[in-house]
Protein backbone atom coordinates (compact mmCIF):
# COMPACT_ATOMS: atom_id res chain seq x y z
CA UNK A 1 0.00 0.00 0.00
CA UNK A 2 1.18 3.51 -0.84
CA UNK A 3 2.70 5.32 2.17
CA UNK A 4 0.93 8.52 1.11
CA UNK A 5 -2.51 6.94 0.73
CA UNK A 6 -5.49 8.84 2.10
CA UNK A 7 -7.56 7.44 5.01
CA UNK A 8 -10.29 6.45 2.53
CA UNK A 9 -7.78 4.56 0.39
CA UNK A 10 -6.38 2.82 3.48
CA UNK A 11 -9.88 1.83 4.59
CA UNK A 12 -10.64 0.48 1.10
CA UNK A 13 -7.34 -1.43 1.04
CA UNK A 14 -7.98 -3.07 4.42
CA UNK A 15 -11.70 -3.61 3.88
CA UNK A 16 -11.17 -5.33 0.52
CA UNK A 17 -8.71 -7.78 2.00
CA UNK A 18 -10.94 -8.51 4.96
CA UNK A 19 -13.83 -9.19 2.57
CA UNK A 20 -11.68 -11.50 0.44
CA UNK A 21 -10.55 -13.33 3.58
CA UNK A 22 -14.15 -13.82 4.71
CA UNK A 23 -15.17 -15.16 1.29
CA UNK A 24 -12.24 -17.59 1.28
CA UNK A 25 -13.11 -18.74 4.79
CA UNK A 26 -16.74 -19.26 3.73
CA UNK A 27 -15.58 -21.45 0.85
CA UNK A 28 -12.77 -23.37 2.57
CA UNK A 29 -13.97 -23.95 6.15
CA UNK A 30 -16.82 -26.35 5.21
CA UNK A 31 -14.21 -28.47 3.45
CA UNK A 32 -11.73 -28.37 6.32
CA UNK A 33 -14.39 -29.26 8.90
CA UNK A 34 -14.64 -32.78 7.47
CA UNK A 35 -10.95 -33.56 8.02
CA UNK A 36 -11.04 -33.92 11.86
CA UNK A 37 -14.18 -36.05 11.59
CA UNK A 38 -12.23 -38.64 9.61
CA UNK A 39 -10.19 -39.29 12.78
CA UNK A 40 -13.23 -39.59 15.06
CA UNK A 41 -13.50 -42.78 17.08
CA UNK A 42 -17.32 -42.50 17.09
CA UNK A 43 -19.51 -44.04 14.42
CA UNK A 44 -21.26 -40.74 13.77
CA UNK A 45 -20.24 -37.56 11.96
CA UNK A 46 -20.62 -35.15 14.86
CA UNK A 47 -18.83 -32.68 17.09
CA UNK A 48 -17.46 -32.75 19.73
CA UNK A 49 -15.33 -35.78 18.92
CA UNK A 50 -15.12 -38.44 21.60
CA UNK A 51 -11.63 -39.60 20.65
CA UNK A 52 -8.95 -40.06 18.01
CA UNK A 53 -8.88 -43.14 15.79
CA UNK A 54 -7.64 -44.36 12.41
CA UNK A 55 -10.32 -47.05 12.19
CA UNK A 56 -12.08 -45.38 9.27
CA UNK A 57 -8.92 -45.24 7.19
CA UNK A 58 -8.40 -48.91 8.03
CA UNK A 59 -11.97 -49.60 6.94
CA UNK A 60 -11.32 -47.87 3.64
CA UNK A 61 -8.13 -49.86 3.05
CA UNK A 62 -9.68 -53.22 3.99
CA UNK A 63 -13.28 -52.97 2.75
CA UNK A 64 -13.79 -54.92 -0.52
CA UNK A 65 -16.41 -52.45 -1.80
CA UNK A 66 -14.20 -49.41 -1.19
CA UNK A 67 -11.16 -51.12 -2.67
CA UNK A 68 -13.11 -52.14 -5.76
CA UNK A 69 -14.34 -48.59 -6.26
CA UNK A 70 -10.79 -47.26 -5.85
CA UNK A 71 -9.55 -49.81 -8.37
CA UNK A 72 -12.25 -48.72 -10.83
CA UNK A 73 -11.29 -45.07 -10.40
CA UNK A 74 -7.62 -45.89 -10.96
CA UNK A 75 -8.55 -47.73 -14.16
CA UNK A 76 -10.95 -45.15 -15.58
CA UNK A 77 -9.36 -41.82 -14.65
CA UNK A 78 -5.80 -42.35 -16.02
CA UNK A 79 -7.11 -43.87 -19.26
CA UNK A 80 -9.64 -41.06 -19.74
CA UNK A 81 -6.94 -38.49 -18.98
CA UNK A 82 -4.56 -39.88 -21.60
CA UNK A 83 -7.29 -39.85 -24.25
CA UNK A 84 -8.36 -36.33 -23.28
CA UNK A 85 -4.77 -35.05 -23.41
CA UNK A 86 -4.17 -36.54 -26.86
CA UNK A 87 -7.42 -35.36 -28.41
CA UNK A 88 -7.40 -31.98 -26.69
CA UNK A 89 -3.81 -31.18 -27.70
CA UNK A 90 -4.38 -32.08 -31.34
CA UNK A 91 -7.63 -30.11 -31.42
CA UNK A 92 -5.94 -27.06 -29.89
CA UNK A 93 -3.09 -27.07 -32.40
CA UNK A 94 -5.55 -27.43 -35.28
CA UNK A 95 -7.72 -24.58 -34.02
CA UNK A 96 -4.80 -22.22 -33.39
CA UNK A 97 -3.01 -22.88 -36.67
CA UNK A 98 -6.11 -22.83 -38.87
CA UNK A 99 -8.57 -20.12 -39.76
CA UNK A 100 -11.84 -21.31 -41.30
CA UNK A 101 -15.55 -20.44 -41.26
CA UNK A 102 -17.31 -21.78 -38.18
CA UNK A 103 -14.13 -21.93 -36.09
CA UNK A 104 -15.78 -20.14 -33.16
CA UNK A 105 -18.79 -22.45 -33.32
CA UNK A 106 -16.56 -25.53 -33.38
CA UNK A 107 -14.64 -24.24 -30.36
CA UNK A 108 -17.91 -23.71 -28.53
CA UNK A 109 -19.01 -27.27 -29.31
CA UNK A 110 -15.69 -28.72 -28.11
CA UNK A 111 -15.81 -26.96 -24.75
CA UNK A 112 -19.56 -27.41 -24.27
CA UNK A 113 -19.18 -30.42 -21.88
CA UNK A 114 -17.53 -28.00 -19.46
CA UNK A 115 -20.53 -25.64 -19.33
CA UNK A 116 -23.55 -27.84 -20.06
CA UNK A 117 -25.20 -29.28 -16.90
CA UNK A 118 -23.82 -32.73 -16.16
CA UNK A 119 -27.28 -34.28 -15.96
CA UNK A 120 -27.90 -33.31 -19.58
CA UNK A 121 -24.46 -34.59 -20.57
CA UNK A 122 -25.11 -37.86 -18.75
CA UNK A 123 -28.48 -38.40 -20.44
CA UNK A 124 -27.00 -37.55 -23.85
CA UNK A 125 -24.09 -39.95 -23.37
CA UNK A 126 -26.40 -42.72 -22.23
CA UNK A 127 -28.64 -42.27 -25.29
CA UNK A 128 -25.59 -42.21 -27.57
CA UNK A 129 -23.66 -45.14 -26.07
CA UNK A 130 -26.61 -47.42 -25.27
CA UNK A 131 -27.32 -48.44 -28.92
CA UNK A 132 -23.59 -49.18 -29.29
CA UNK A 133 -23.65 -51.53 -26.30
CA UNK A 134 -21.11 -49.45 -24.38
CA UNK A 135 -23.17 -48.66 -21.29
CA UNK A 136 -22.08 -50.68 -18.30
CA UNK A 137 -18.60 -51.19 -19.79
CA UNK A 138 -15.19 -49.76 -18.94
CA UNK A 139 -14.83 -48.59 -22.53
CA UNK A 140 -17.99 -46.50 -22.43
CA UNK A 141 -17.14 -45.09 -19.00
CA UNK A 142 -13.60 -44.15 -20.06
CA UNK A 143 -14.80 -42.49 -23.27
CA UNK A 144 -17.48 -40.51 -21.44
CA UNK A 145 -14.97 -39.28 -18.88
CA UNK A 146 -12.54 -38.41 -21.67
CA UNK A 147 -15.24 -36.23 -23.28
CA UNK A 148 -15.55 -34.34 -19.98
CA UNK A 149 -11.79 -33.81 -19.79
CA UNK A 150 -11.14 -32.67 -23.37
CA UNK A 151 -12.43 -29.08 -22.83
CA UNK A 152 -9.94 -28.49 -20.01
CA UNK A 153 -7.04 -29.66 -22.17
CA UNK A 154 -8.20 -27.52 -25.10
CA UNK A 155 -8.46 -24.46 -22.86
CA UNK A 156 -5.02 -24.76 -21.28
CA UNK A 157 -3.16 -25.82 -24.44
CA UNK A 158 -4.80 -23.07 -26.50
CA UNK A 159 -3.70 -20.51 -23.90
CA UNK A 160 -0.15 -21.88 -24.05
CA UNK A 161 -0.11 -21.75 -27.86
CA UNK A 162 -0.97 -18.05 -27.89
CA UNK A 163 2.70 -17.22 -27.39
CA UNK A 164 4.02 -20.08 -29.50
CA UNK A 165 6.20 -19.23 -32.49
CA UNK A 166 5.27 -21.65 -35.28
CA UNK A 167 8.34 -20.52 -37.23
CA UNK A 168 10.25 -23.04 -35.12
CA UNK A 169 8.11 -25.81 -36.61
CA UNK A 170 8.82 -24.48 -40.09
CA UNK A 171 12.52 -24.38 -39.26
CA UNK A 172 12.40 -28.02 -38.18
CA UNK A 173 10.63 -28.91 -41.44
CA UNK A 174 13.28 -27.05 -43.43
CA UNK A 175 15.93 -29.19 -41.72
CA UNK A 176 14.22 -32.38 -42.87
CA UNK A 177 11.92 -33.20 -39.96
CA UNK A 178 8.57 -34.70 -40.90
CA UNK A 179 5.40 -33.36 -39.18
CA UNK A 180 5.39 -36.11 -36.55
CA UNK A 181 9.04 -35.55 -35.64
CA UNK A 182 8.53 -31.77 -35.53
CA UNK A 183 5.57 -32.23 -33.22
CA UNK A 184 7.36 -34.47 -30.73
CA UNK A 185 10.73 -32.68 -30.88
CA UNK A 186 9.59 -29.03 -31.09
CA UNK A 187 5.90 -28.39 -30.44
CA UNK A 188 5.15 -30.82 -27.62
CA UNK A 189 8.11 -29.91 -25.34
CA UNK A 190 7.18 -26.22 -25.54
CA UNK A 191 3.46 -26.71 -24.87
CA UNK A 192 4.04 -29.43 -22.28
CA UNK A 193 3.09 -27.19 -19.30
CA UNK A 194 -0.31 -26.53 -20.88
CA UNK A 195 -0.78 -30.20 -21.76
CA UNK A 196 0.10 -31.35 -18.24
CA UNK A 197 -2.09 -28.66 -16.65
CA UNK A 198 -5.03 -29.69 -18.80
CA UNK A 199 -4.31 -33.34 -18.02
CA UNK A 200 -4.40 -32.65 -14.28
CA UNK A 201 -7.73 -30.87 -14.64
CA UNK A 202 -9.04 -33.76 -16.76
CA UNK A 203 -7.84 -36.30 -14.19
CA UNK A 204 -9.42 -34.37 -11.32
CA UNK A 205 -12.68 -34.08 -13.25
CA UNK A 206 -12.77 -37.79 -14.03
CA UNK A 207 -11.70 -38.87 -10.54
CA UNK A 208 -14.38 -36.68 -8.94
CA UNK A 209 -17.20 -37.33 -11.45
CA UNK A 210 -20.38 -39.00 -10.22
CA UNK A 211 -23.35 -37.80 -12.34
CA UNK A 212 -22.26 -39.23 -15.71
CA UNK A 213 -20.99 -42.35 -13.91
CA UNK A 214 -24.49 -42.97 -12.54
CA UNK A 215 -25.76 -43.14 -16.13
CA UNK A 216 -22.86 -45.04 -17.70
CA UNK A 217 -21.47 -47.48 -15.12
CA UNK A 218 -22.83 -50.75 -13.84
CA UNK A 219 -22.76 -51.57 -10.09
CA UNK A 220 -19.54 -53.52 -10.65
CA UNK A 221 -17.89 -50.41 -12.13
CA UNK A 222 -18.76 -48.01 -9.31
CA UNK A 223 -16.00 -45.44 -8.97
CA UNK A 224 -14.90 -43.85 -5.70
CA UNK A 225 -17.24 -40.82 -5.93
CA UNK A 226 -20.18 -43.06 -6.83
CA UNK A 227 -19.41 -45.28 -3.85
CA UNK A 228 -19.35 -42.18 -1.64
CA UNK A 229 -22.66 -41.03 -3.13
CA UNK A 230 -24.23 -44.42 -2.43
CA UNK A 231 -22.84 -44.41 1.10
CA UNK A 232 -24.32 -40.99 1.84
CA UNK A 233 -27.74 -42.11 0.60
CA UNK A 234 -27.81 -45.49 2.36
CA UNK A 235 -25.59 -45.35 5.44
CA UNK A 236 -23.55 -42.31 6.45
CA UNK A 237 -20.28 -43.73 7.70
CA UNK A 238 -17.18 -41.79 8.85
CA UNK A 239 -15.32 -43.81 6.22
CA UNK A 240 -16.73 -41.29 3.76
CA UNK A 241 -14.96 -38.55 5.73
CA UNK A 242 -11.70 -40.50 5.50
CA UNK A 243 -12.07 -40.87 1.73
CA UNK A 244 -12.97 -37.18 1.42
CA UNK A 245 -9.83 -36.25 3.36
CA UNK A 246 -7.68 -38.31 1.01
CA UNK A 247 -9.31 -36.61 -1.98
CA UNK A 248 -8.70 -33.17 -0.42
CA UNK A 249 -5.01 -33.98 -0.03
CA UNK A 250 -4.79 -35.18 -3.64
CA UNK A 251 -6.56 -32.05 -4.88
CA UNK A 252 -4.17 -29.85 -2.90
CA UNK A 253 -1.17 -31.62 -4.41
CA UNK A 254 -2.66 -31.10 -7.89
CA UNK A 255 -3.11 -27.39 -7.23
CA UNK A 256 0.49 -27.09 -6.07
CA UNK A 257 1.64 -28.87 -9.22
CA UNK A 258 -0.48 -26.57 -11.39
CA UNK A 259 1.03 -23.50 -9.73
CA UNK A 260 4.54 -24.85 -10.32
CA UNK A 261 3.70 -25.46 -13.98
CA UNK A 262 2.23 -21.97 -14.31
CA UNK A 263 5.40 -20.40 -12.97
CA UNK A 264 7.53 -22.55 -15.26
CA UNK A 265 5.42 -21.47 -18.22
CA UNK A 266 5.89 -17.81 -17.26
CA UNK A 267 9.65 -18.30 -17.06
CA UNK A 268 9.66 -19.89 -20.52
CA UNK A 269 7.65 -17.01 -21.97
CA UNK A 270 9.96 -14.52 -20.29
CA UNK A 271 12.99 -16.25 -21.81
CA UNK A 272 11.39 -16.10 -25.29
CA UNK A 273 10.72 -12.37 -25.07
CA UNK A 274 14.14 -11.58 -23.57
TORKOL-4160 file (C-alpha; in steps of 0.2 Angstrom, whole numbers, padded with zeros to 4 digits, m for minus):
274
<pt num="1" X="0000" Y="0000" Z="0000"/>
<pt num="2" X="0006" Y="0018" Z="m0004"/>
<pt num="3" X="0013" Y="0027" Z="0011"/>
<pt num="4" X="0005" Y="0043" Z="0006"/>
<pt num="5" X="m0013" Y="0035" Z="0004"/>
<pt num="6" X="m0027" Y="0044" Z="0010"/>
<pt num="7" X="m0038" Y="0037" Z="0025"/>
<pt num="8" X="m0051" Y="0032" Z="0013"/>
<pt num="9" X="m0039" Y="0023" Z="0002"/>
<pt num="10" X="m0032" Y="0014" Z="0017"/>
<pt num="11" X="m0049" Y="0009" Z="0023"/>
<pt num="12" X="m0053" Y="0002" Z="0006"/>
<pt num="13" X="m0037" Y="m0007" Z="0005"/>
<pt num="14" X="m0040" Y="m0015" Z="0022"/>
<pt num="15" X="m0058" Y="m0018" Z="0019"/>
<pt num="16" X="m0056" Y="m0027" Z="0003"/>
<pt num="17" X="m0044" Y="m0039" Z="0010"/>
<pt num="18" X="m0055" Y="m0043" Z="0025"/>
<pt num="19" X="m0069" Y="m0046" Z="0013"/>
<pt num="20" X="m0058" Y="m0058" Z="0002"/>
<pt num="21" X="m0053" Y="m0067" Z="0018"/>
<pt num="22" X="m0071" Y="m0069" Z="0024"/>
<pt num="23" X="m0076" Y="m0076" Z="0006"/>
<pt num="24" X="m0061" Y="m0088" Z="0006"/>
<pt num="25" X="m0066" Y="m0094" Z="0024"/>
<pt num="26" X="m0084" Y="m0096" Z="0019"/>
<pt num="27" X="m0078" Y="m0107" Z="0004"/>
<pt num="28" X="m0064" Y="m0117" Z="0013"/>
<pt num="29" X="m0070" Y="m0120" Z="0031"/>
<pt num="30" X="m0084" Y="m0132" Z="0026"/>
<pt num="31" X="m0071" Y="m0142" Z="0017"/>
<pt num="32" X="m0059" Y="m0142" Z="0032"/>
<pt num="33" X="m0072" Y="m0146" Z="0045"/>
<pt num="34" X="m0073" Y="m0164" Z="0037"/>
<pt num="35" X="m0055" Y="m0168" Z="0040"/>
<pt num="36" X="m0055" Y="m0170" Z="0059"/>
<pt num="37" X="m0071" Y="m0180" Z="0058"/>
<pt num="38" X="m0061" Y="m0193" Z="0048"/>
<pt num="39" X="m0051" Y="m0196" Z="0064"/>
<pt num="40" X="m0066" Y="m0198" Z="0075"/>
<pt num="41" X="m0068" Y="m0214" Z="0085"/>
<pt num="42" X="m0087" Y="m0212" Z="0085"/>
<pt num="43" X="m0098" Y="m0220" Z="0072"/>
<pt num="44" X="m0106" Y="m0204" Z="0069"/>
<pt num="45" X="m0101" Y="m0188" Z="0060"/>
<pt num="46" X="m0103" Y="m0176" Z="0074"/>
<pt num="47" X="m0094" Y="m0163" Z="0085"/>
<pt num="48" X="m0087" Y="m0164" Z="0099"/>
<pt num="49" X="m0077" Y="m0179" Z="0095"/>
<pt num="50" X="m0076" Y="m0192" Z="0108"/>
<pt num="51" X="m0058" Y="m0198" Z="0103"/>
<pt num="52" X="m0045" Y="m0200" Z="0090"/>
<pt num="53" X="m0044" Y="m0216" Z="0079"/>
<pt num="54" X="m0038" Y="m0222" Z="0062"/>
<pt num="55" X="m0052" Y="m0235" Z="0061"/>
<pt num="56" X="m0060" Y="m0227" Z="0046"/>
<pt num="57" X="m0045" Y="m0226" Z="0036"/>
<pt num="58" X="m0042" Y="m0245" Z="0040"/>
<pt num="59" X="m0060" Y="m0248" Z="0035"/>
<pt num="60" X="m0057" Y="m0239" Z="0018"/>
<pt num="61" X="m0041" Y="m0249" Z="0015"/>
<pt num="62" X="m0048" Y="m0266" Z="0020"/>
<pt num="63" X="m0066" Y="m0265" Z="0014"/>
<pt num="64" X="m0069" Y="m0275" Z="m0003"/>
<pt num="65" X="m0082" Y="m0262" Z="m0009"/>
<pt num="66" X="m0071" Y="m0247" Z="m0006"/>
<pt num="67" X="m0056" Y="m0256" Z="m0013"/>
<pt num="68" X="m0066" Y="m0261" Z="m0029"/>
<pt num="69" X="m0072" Y="m0243" Z="m0031"/>
<pt num="70" X="m0054" Y="m0236" Z="m0029"/>
<pt num="71" X="m0048" Y="m0249" Z="m0042"/>
<pt num="72" X="m0061" Y="m0244" Z="m0054"/>
<pt num="73" X="m0056" Y="m0225" Z="m0052"/>
<pt num="74" X="m0038" Y="m0229" Z="m0055"/>
<pt num="75" X="m0043" Y="m0239" Z="m0071"/>
<pt num="76" X="m0055" Y="m0226" Z="m0078"/>
<pt num="77" X="m0047" Y="m0209" Z="m0073"/>
<pt num="78" X="m0029" Y="m0212" Z="m0080"/>
<pt num="79" X="m0036" Y="m0219" Z="m0096"/>
<pt num="80" X="m0048" Y="m0205" Z="m0099"/>
<pt num="81" X="m0035" Y="m0192" Z="m0095"/>
<pt num="82" X="m0023" Y="m0199" Z="m0108"/>
<pt num="83" X="m0036" Y="m0199" Z="m0121"/>
<pt num="84" X="m0042" Y="m0182" Z="m0116"/>
<pt num="85" X="m0024" Y="m0175" Z="m0117"/>
<pt num="86" X="m0021" Y="m0183" Z="m0134"/>
<pt num="87" X="m0037" Y="m0177" Z="m0142"/>
<pt num="88" X="m0037" Y="m0160" Z="m0133"/>
<pt num="89" X="m0019" Y="m0156" Z="m0138"/>
<pt num="90" X="m0022" Y="m0160" Z="m0157"/>
<pt num="91" X="m0038" Y="m0151" Z="m0157"/>
<pt num="92" X="m0030" Y="m0135" Z="m0149"/>
<pt num="93" X="m0015" Y="m0135" Z="m0162"/>
<pt num="94" X="m0028" Y="m0137" Z="m0176"/>
<pt num="95" X="m0039" Y="m0123" Z="m0170"/>
<pt num="96" X="m0024" Y="m0111" Z="m0167"/>
<pt num="97" X="m0015" Y="m0114" Z="m0183"/>
<pt num="98" X="m0031" Y="m0114" Z="m0194"/>
<pt num="99" X="m0043" Y="m0101" Z="m0199"/>
<pt num="100" X="m0059" Y="m0107" Z="m0207"/>
<pt num="101" X="m0078" Y="m0102" Z="m0206"/>
<pt num="102" X="m0087" Y="m0109" Z="m0191"/>
<pt num="103" X="m0071" Y="m0110" Z="m0180"/>
<pt num="104" X="m0079" Y="m0101" Z="m0166"/>
<pt num="105" X="m0094" Y="m0112" Z="m0167"/>
<pt num="106" X="m0083" Y="m0128" Z="m0167"/>
<pt num="107" X="m0073" Y="m0121" Z="m0152"/>
<pt num="108" X="m0090" Y="m0119" Z="m0143"/>
<pt num="109" X="m0095" Y="m0136" Z="m0147"/>
<pt num="110" X="m0078" Y="m0144" Z="m0141"/>
<pt num="111" X="m0079" Y="m0135" Z="m0124"/>
<pt num="112" X="m0098" Y="m0137" Z="m0121"/>
<pt num="113" X="m0096" Y="m0152" Z="m0109"/>
<pt num="114" X="m0088" Y="m0140" Z="m0097"/>
<pt num="115" X="m0103" Y="m0128" Z="m0097"/>
<pt num="116" X="m0118" Y="m0139" Z="m0100"/>
<pt num="117" X="m0126" Y="m0146" Z="m0084"/>
<pt num="118" X="m0119" Y="m0164" Z="m0081"/>
<pt num="119" X="m0136" Y="m0171" Z="m0080"/>
<pt num="120" X="m0140" Y="m0167" Z="m0098"/>
<pt num="121" X="m0122" Y="m0173" Z="m0103"/>
<pt num="122" X="m0126" Y="m0189" Z="m0094"/>
<pt num="123" X="m0142" Y="m0192" Z="m0102"/>
<pt num="124" X="m0135" Y="m0188" Z="m0119"/>
<pt num="125" X="m0120" Y="m0200" Z="m0117"/>
<pt num="126" X="m0132" Y="m0214" Z="m0111"/>
<pt num="127" X="m0143" Y="m0211" Z="m0126"/>
<pt num="128" X="m0128" Y="m0211" Z="m0138"/>
<pt num="129" X="m0118" Y="m0226" Z="m0130"/>
<pt num="130" X="m0133" Y="m0237" Z="m0126"/>
<pt num="131" X="m0137" Y="m0242" Z="m0145"/>
<pt num="132" X="m0118" Y="m0246" Z="m0146"/>
<pt num="133" X="m0118" Y="m0258" Z="m0132"/>
<pt num="134" X="m0106" Y="m0247" Z="m0122"/>
<pt num="135" X="m0116" Y="m0243" Z="m0106"/>
<pt num="136" X="m0110" Y="m0253" Z="m0091"/>
<pt num="137" X="m0093" Y="m0256" Z="m0099"/>
<pt num="138" X="m0076" Y="m0249" Z="m0095"/>
<pt num="139" X="m0074" Y="m0243" Z="m0113"/>
<pt num="140" X="m0090" Y="m0233" Z="m0112"/>
<pt num="141" X="m0086" Y="m0225" Z="m0095"/>
<pt num="142" X="m0068" Y="m0221" Z="m0100"/>
<pt num="143" X="m0074" Y="m0212" Z="m0116"/>
<pt num="144" X="m0087" Y="m0203" Z="m0107"/>
<pt num="145" X="m0075" Y="m0196" Z="m0094"/>
<pt num="146" X="m0063" Y="m0192" Z="m0108"/>
<pt num="147" X="m0076" Y="m0181" Z="m0116"/>
<pt num="148" X="m0078" Y="m0172" Z="m0100"/>
<pt num="149" X="m0059" Y="m0169" Z="m0099"/>
<pt num="150" X="m0056" Y="m0163" Z="m0117"/>
<pt num="151" X="m0062" Y="m0145" Z="m0114"/>
<pt num="152" X="m0050" Y="m0142" Z="m0100"/>
<pt num="153" X="m0035" Y="m0148" Z="m0111"/>
<pt num="154" X="m0041" Y="m0138" Z="m0125"/>
<pt num="155" X="m0042" Y="m0122" Z="m0114"/>
<pt num="156" X="m0025" Y="m0124" Z="m0106"/>
<pt num="157" X="m0016" Y="m0129" Z="m0122"/>
<pt num="158" X="m0024" Y="m0115" Z="m0132"/>
<pt num="159" X="m0019" Y="m0103" Z="m0119"/>
<pt num="160" X="m0001" Y="m0109" Z="m0120"/>
<pt num="161" X="m0001" Y="m0109" Z="m0139"/>
<pt num="162" X="m0005" Y="m0090" Z="m0139"/>
<pt num="163" X="0013" Y="m0086" Z="m0137"/>
<pt num="164" X="0020" Y="m0100" Z="m0148"/>
<pt num="165" X="0031" Y="m0096" Z="m0162"/>
<pt num="166" X="0026" Y="m0108" Z="m0176"/>
<pt num="167" X="0042" Y="m0103" Z="m0186"/>
<pt num="168" X="0051" Y="m0115" Z="m0176"/>
<pt num="169" X="0041" Y="m0129" Z="m0183"/>
<pt num="170" X="0044" Y="m0122" Z="m0200"/>
<pt num="171" X="0063" Y="m0122" Z="m0196"/>
<pt num="172" X="0062" Y="m0140" Z="m0191"/>
<pt num="173" X="0053" Y="m0145" Z="m0207"/>
<pt num="174" X="0066" Y="m0135" Z="m0217"/>
<pt num="175" X="0080" Y="m0146" Z="m0209"/>
<pt num="176" X="0071" Y="m0162" Z="m0214"/>
<pt num="177" X="0060" Y="m0166" Z="m0200"/>
<pt num="178" X="0043" Y="m0174" Z="m0204"/>
<pt num="179" X="0027" Y="m0167" Z="m0196"/>
<pt num="180" X="0027" Y="m0181" Z="m0183"/>
<pt num="181" X="0045" Y="m0178" Z="m0178"/>
<pt num="182" X="0043" Y="m0159" Z="m0178"/>
<pt num="183" X="0028" Y="m0161" Z="m0166"/>
<pt num="184" X="0037" Y="m0172" Z="m0154"/>
<pt num="185" X="0054" Y="m0163" Z="m0154"/>
<pt num="186" X="0048" Y="m0145" Z="m0155"/>
<pt num="187" X="0030" Y="m0142" Z="m0152"/>
<pt num="188" X="0026" Y="m0154" Z="m0138"/>
<pt num="189" X="0041" Y="m0150" Z="m0127"/>
<pt num="190" X="0036" Y="m0131" Z="m0128"/>
<pt num="191" X="0017" Y="m0134" Z="m0124"/>
<pt num="192" X="0020" Y="m0147" Z="m0111"/>
<pt num="193" X="0015" Y="m0136" Z="m0097"/>
<pt num="194" X="m0002" Y="m0133" Z="m0104"/>
<pt num="195" X="m0004" Y="m0151" Z="m0109"/>
<pt num="196" X="0000" Y="m0157" Z="m0091"/>
<pt num="197" X="m0010" Y="m0143" Z="m0083"/>
<pt num="198" X="m0025" Y="m0148" Z="m0094"/>
<pt num="199" X="m0022" Y="m0167" Z="m0090"/>
<pt num="200" X="m0022" Y="m0163" Z="m0071"/>
<pt num="201" X="m0039" Y="m0154" Z="m0073"/>
<pt num="202" X="m0045" Y="m0169" Z="m0084"/>
<pt num="203" X="m0039" Y="m0182" Z="m0071"/>
<pt num="204" X="m0047" Y="m0172" Z="m0057"/>
<pt num="205" X="m0063" Y="m0170" Z="m0066"/>
<pt num="206" X="m0064" Y="m0189" Z="m0070"/>
<pt num="207" X="m0058" Y="m0194" Z="m0053"/>
<pt num="208" X="m0072" Y="m0183" Z="m0045"/>
<pt num="209" X="m0086" Y="m0187" Z="m0057"/>
<pt num="210" X="m0102" Y="m0195" Z="m0051"/>
<pt num="211" X="m0117" Y="m0189" Z="m0062"/>
<pt num="212" X="m0111" Y="m0196" Z="m0079"/>
<pt num="213" X="m0105" Y="m0212" Z="m0070"/>
<pt num="214" X="m0122" Y="m0215" Z="m0063"/>
<pt num="215" X="m0129" Y="m0216" Z="m0081"/>
<pt num="216" X="m0114" Y="m0225" Z="m0088"/>
<pt num="217" X="m0107" Y="m0237" Z="m0076"/>
<pt num="218" X="m0114" Y="m0254" Z="m0069"/>
<pt num="219" X="m0114" Y="m0258" Z="m0050"/>
<pt num="220" X="m0098" Y="m0268" Z="m0053"/>
<pt num="221" X="m0089" Y="m0252" Z="m0061"/>
<pt num="222" X="m0094" Y="m0240" Z="m0047"/>
<pt num="223" X="m0080" Y="m0227" Z="m0045"/>
<pt num="224" X="m0074" Y="m0219" Z="m0029"/>
<pt num="225" X="m0086" Y="m0204" Z="m0030"/>
<pt num="226" X="m0101" Y="m0215" Z="m0034"/>
<pt num="227" X="m0097" Y="m0226" Z="m0019"/>
<pt num="228" X="m0097" Y="m0211" Z="m0008"/>
<pt num="229" X="m0113" Y="m0205" Z="m0016"/>
<pt num="230" X="m0121" Y="m0222" Z="m0012"/>
<pt num="231" X="m0114" Y="m0222" Z="0005"/>
<pt num="232" X="m0122" Y="m0205" Z="0009"/>
<pt num="233" X="m0139" Y="m0211" Z="0003"/>
<pt num="234" X="m0139" Y="m0227" Z="0012"/>
<pt num="235" X="m0128" Y="m0227" Z="0027"/>
<pt num="236" X="m0118" Y="m0212" Z="0032"/>
<pt num="237" X="m0101" Y="m0219" Z="0039"/>
<pt num="238" X="m0086" Y="m0209" Z="0044"/>
<pt num="239" X="m0077" Y="m0219" Z="0031"/>
<pt num="240" X="m0084" Y="m0206" Z="0019"/>
<pt num="241" X="m0075" Y="m0193" Z="0029"/>
<pt num="242" X="m0058" Y="m0202" Z="0028"/>
<pt num="243" X="m0060" Y="m0204" Z="0009"/>
<pt num="244" X="m0065" Y="m0186" Z="0007"/>
<pt num="245" X="m0049" Y="m0181" Z="0017"/>
<pt num="246" X="m0038" Y="m0192" Z="0005"/>
<pt num="247" X="m0047" Y="m0183" Z="m0010"/>
<pt num="248" X="m0044" Y="m0166" Z="m0002"/>
<pt num="249" X="m0025" Y="m0170" Z="0000"/>
<pt num="250" X="m0024" Y="m0176" Z="m0018"/>
<pt num="251" X="m0033" Y="m0160" Z="m0024"/>
<pt num="252" X="m0021" Y="m0149" Z="m0015"/>
<pt num="253" X="m0006" Y="m0158" Z="m0022"/>
<pt num="254" X="m0013" Y="m0156" Z="m0039"/>
<pt num="255" X="m0016" Y="m0137" Z="m0036"/>
<pt num="256" X="0002" Y="m0135" Z="m0030"/>
<pt num="257" X="0008" Y="m0144" Z="m0046"/>
<pt num="258" X="m0002" Y="m0133" Z="m0057"/>
<pt num="259" X="0005" Y="m0118" Z="m0049"/>
<pt num="260" X="0023" Y="m0124" Z="m0052"/>
<pt num="261" X="0018" Y="m0127" Z="m0070"/>
<pt num="262" X="0011" Y="m0110" Z="m0072"/>
<pt num="263" X="0027" Y="m0102" Z="m0065"/>
<pt num="264" X="0038" Y="m0113" Z="m0076"/>
<pt num="265" X="0027" Y="m0107" Z="m0091"/>
<pt num="266" X="0029" Y="m0089" Z="m0086"/>
<pt num="267" X="0048" Y="m0092" Z="m0085"/>
<pt num="268" X="0048" Y="m0099" Z="m0103"/>
<pt num="269" X="0038" Y="m0085" Z="m0110"/>
<pt num="270" X="0050" Y="m0073" Z="m0101"/>
<pt num="271" X="0065" Y="m0081" Z="m0109"/>
<pt num="272" X="0057" Y="m0080" Z="m0126"/>
<pt num="273" X="0054" Y="m0062" Z="m0125"/>
<pt num="274" X="0071" Y="m0058" Z="m0118"/>
